[in-house]
Amino acid sequence: MKIAVPIPKFNELESKLTLETIPEGHVTNHIILDNKKYAVVGGCGSGNCGWKEFYIHEIIPLEIYTGELVPMKYGEHFKEVTAGNRERCYTGMLIKCEGIQHVFVGEKITVECSNSEKQLEIF
């Protein structure tokens, strides 16, 4: 899925990137979008041209998780991915956010810049 956000929100996503801390088992920042919590898990761009897009993935508290995948920490999760037992994504992986265990759910969302200065009300 792809969504577009105004320039100010798009620029904010860079400061929320958490891909360096995910292997350590936690996210340092998150965003709220449509009353759901998301970790900014990556992006694509060029050093000369800036960011083209960011990738976000929903996280929910472990206590309310009802998915089919058994939640696993980073190392265990990607061992299962390598073995072909899980898809190559973060879905089902345990992560700590604000000191609380969370689980990545759903699919990664690609966020592009709408080239608009107007802020959406859902943020």
PyMOL commands that set and color helices and strands:
alter all, ss='L'
color gray80, all
select helices_A, chain A and resi 7-15+22-24+62-64+74-82
alter helices_A, ss='H'
color red, helices_A
select strands_A, chain A and resi 2-5+26-27+31-33+36-46+50-61+94-97+100-113
alter strands_A, ss='S'
color yellow, strands_A
deselect
rebuild
show_as cartoon
